[in-house]
Amino acid sequence: MGIDLQLHDSRPHWPNRRSKRKPTLMHQSHEHGEALAQLIVKLPLNTSGKLWTVDPYNDTVLNEQEAEAALREIPALLGLCTDEAQTEAVRDLAVYLKDCAATPGSYLVFVGD
């Protein structure tokens, strides 16, 4: 189980040969997927936060406003970390959330395993 992160500059689109739309992927991270998934499953369900909605087994998409709201959850997520790998995963997530929140029309995709 792992969660990869993808930042898209607009609604996510994965082009094929016949597509006329340009690719939307700006950045992606595969480095901390396992540690991030371990933390996400520890989050309490049905809270006012956004990160508990991330499904470690399917893709979950947050828009720029949702990413901004999820940034407020980073301190609590850091508090759940039990090792350096998890701490690095949360720091990486925070960078992606900040970039998404600062980029109008962007989306952050959590790619579940």
C-alpha beads as a LAMMPS data file, in Angstrom:
LAMMPS data file: protein, C-alpha beads

113 atoms
112 bonds

1 atom types
1 bond types

-500.0 500.0 xlo xhi
-500.0 500.0 ylo yhi
-500.0 500.0 zlo zhi

Masses

1 110.0

Atoms # bond

1 1 1 0.000 0.000 0.000
2 1 1 1.298 3.441 -0.902
3 1 1 0.079 6.890 -1.915
4 1 1 1.827 8.881 -4.630
5 1 1 1.228 12.602 -5.094
6 1 1 0.592 14.386 -8.391
7 1 1 0.134 18.131 -8.796
8 1 1 -1.799 19.185 -11.912
9 1 1 -2.126 22.741 -13.216
10 1 1 -5.763 22.122 -14.193
11 1 1 -8.330 19.311 -14.034
12 1 1 -6.240 16.117 -14.244
13 1 1 -5.966 14.703 -17.723
14 1 1 -3.833 11.848 -18.962
15 1 1 -3.608 12.283 -22.751
16 1 1 -3.562 9.513 -25.295
17 1 1 -2.473 9.681 -28.919
18 1 1 -5.834 11.001 -30.124
19 1 1 -6.223 13.638 -27.426
20 1 1 -5.831 17.284 -28.344
21 1 1 -5.559 18.446 -24.713
22 1 1 -2.133 19.118 -23.272
23 1 1 -0.853 17.120 -20.288
24 1 1 -1.648 18.744 -16.952
25 1 1 0.926 17.082 -14.685
26 1 1 3.327 19.588 -13.100
27 1 1 5.073 17.550 -10.382
28 1 1 4.823 14.123 -8.854
29 1 1 6.268 12.290 -5.877
30 1 1 6.653 8.541 -5.398
31 1 1 9.288 8.753 -2.680
32 1 1 7.160 8.644 0.491
33 1 1 4.109 6.673 -0.605
34 1 1 4.235 3.888 1.971
35 1 1 4.863 6.200 4.939
36 1 1 2.126 8.590 3.819
37 1 1 -0.394 5.760 3.498
38 1 1 0.455 4.531 7.010
39 1 1 -0.369 7.977 8.411
40 1 1 -3.518 8.593 6.404
41 1 1 -5.163 5.407 7.704
42 1 1 -4.543 6.621 11.284
43 1 1 -6.668 9.755 10.814
44 1 1 -10.064 9.838 12.533
45 1 1 -12.987 9.443 10.132
46 1 1 -15.776 11.937 9.486
47 1 1 -13.975 14.988 10.830
48 1 1 -14.141 18.491 9.430
49 1 1 -10.741 17.932 7.800
50 1 1 -9.955 16.905 4.242
51 1 1 -7.119 14.411 4.605
52 1 1 -9.252 11.698 6.209
53 1 1 -11.084 11.438 2.857
54 1 1 -7.920 10.253 1.088
55 1 1 -8.372 6.621 0.089
56 1 1 -5.070 4.700 0.180
57 1 1 -6.474 2.186 -2.338
58 1 1 -8.031 4.569 -4.903
59 1 1 -7.325 7.993 -6.342
60 1 1 -8.494 11.048 -4.401
61 1 1 -8.498 14.566 -5.871
62 1 1 -8.358 17.877 -3.967
63 1 1 -8.799 21.240 -5.649
64 1 1 -6.866 24.344 -4.615
65 1 1 -9.392 25.383 -1.942
66 1 1 -9.473 21.897 -0.427
67 1 1 -5.660 21.794 -0.457
68 1 1 -5.563 25.080 1.434
69 1 1 -7.958 23.672 4.044
70 1 1 -5.895 20.471 4.314
71 1 1 -2.783 22.514 5.123
72 1 1 -4.291 23.231 8.553
73 1 1 -4.162 19.478 9.261
74 1 1 -0.388 19.182 8.803
75 1 1 0.544 19.900 12.463
76 1 1 -1.790 17.137 13.698
77 1 1 -0.467 14.751 11.063
78 1 1 3.098 15.517 12.171
79 1 1 2.026 14.605 15.699
80 1 1 1.110 11.108 14.494
81 1 1 4.558 10.456 12.998
82 1 1 6.548 7.658 14.628
83 1 1 9.717 7.806 12.517
84 1 1 11.719 10.041 10.204
85 1 1 10.218 8.474 7.051
86 1 1 6.727 9.509 8.125
87 1 1 7.914 12.992 9.084
88 1 1 9.496 13.414 5.637
89 1 1 6.295 12.163 4.007
90 1 1 4.262 14.832 5.816
91 1 1 6.765 17.548 4.919
92 1 1 6.575 16.474 1.266
93 1 1 2.768 16.489 1.446
94 1 1 2.839 20.000 2.948
95 1 1 4.904 21.271 -0.006
96 1 1 2.424 19.780 -2.485
97 1 1 -0.547 21.200 -0.588
98 1 1 1.060 24.676 -0.485
99 1 1 1.876 24.551 -4.200
100 1 1 -1.664 23.471 -5.033
101 1 1 -3.210 26.148 -2.812
102 1 1 -1.011 28.801 -4.460
103 1 1 -1.780 27.741 -8.049
104 1 1 -5.199 28.880 -9.303
105 1 1 -7.131 26.064 -10.986
106 1 1 -4.774 23.327 -9.822
107 1 1 -5.536 19.889 -8.386
108 1 1 -3.612 17.566 -6.090
109 1 1 -4.150 13.896 -6.832
110 1 1 -3.430 11.234 -4.213
111 1 1 -2.802 8.113 -6.295
112 1 1 -3.747 5.117 -4.179
113 1 1 -2.156 1.721 -4.584

Bonds

1 1 1 2
2 1 2 3
3 1 3 4
4 1 4 5
5 1 5 6
6 1 6 7
7 1 7 8
8 1 8 9
9 1 9 10
10 1 10 11
11 1 11 12
12 1 12 13
13 1 13 14
14 1 14 15
15 1 15 16
16 1 16 17
17 1 17 18
18 1 18 19
19 1 19 20
20 1 20 21
21 1 21 22
22 1 22 23
23 1 23 24
24 1 24 25
25 1 25 26
26 1 26 27
27 1 27 28
28 1 28 29
29 1 29 30
30 1 30 31
31 1 31 32
32 1 32 33
33 1 33 34
34 1 34 35
35 1 35 36
36 1 36 37
37 1 37 38
38 1 38 39
39 1 39 40
40 1 40 41
41 1 41 42
42 1 42 43
43 1 43 44
44 1 44 45
45 1 45 46
46 1 46 47
47 1 47 48
48 1 48 49
49 1 49 50
50 1 50 51
51 1 51 52
52 1 52 53
53 1 53 54
54 1 54 55
55 1 55 56
56 1 56 57
57 1 57 58
58 1 58 59
59 1 59 60
60 1 60 61
61 1 61 62
62 1 62 63
63 1 63 64
64 1 64 65
65 1 65 66
66 1 66 67
67 1 67 68
68 1 68 69
69 1 69 70
70 1 70 71
71 1 71 72
72 1 72 73
73 1 73 74
74 1 74 75
75 1 75 76
76 1 76 77
77 1 77 78
78 1 78 79
79 1 79 80
80 1 80 81
81 1 81 82
82 1 82 83
83 1 83 84
84 1 84 85
85 1 85 86
86 1 86 87
87 1 87 88
88 1 88 89
89 1 89 90
90 1 90 91
91 1 91 92
92 1 92 93
93 1 93 94
94 1 94 95
95 1 95 96
96 1 96 97
97 1 97 98
98 1 98 99
99 1 99 100
100 1 100 101
101 1 101 102
102 1 102 103
103 1 103 104
104 1 104 105
105 1 105 106
106 1 106 107
107 1 107 108
108 1 108 109
109 1 109 110
110 1 110 111
111 1 111 112
112 1 112 113
